[in-house]
């Protein structure tokens, strides 16, 4: 599988925290997208509660 380079803007404090704990942000984001895709694909016409974190806070879940 090929990878696509992209830019993600995160809070500087969260970035520092992730570095201190040795978290791989690329892998973390990839895992979260994969989980969301699985939930959306398995729900067919049922509502799925995926929270959309956008802008300055949490917004309406994606259904």
Secondary structure, 3 states (H helix, E strand, C coil): CCCCCCCCCCCHHHHHHHHHCCCCHHHHHHHHHHHHHHHHHHHCCCCCCECCEECCEECCCEC
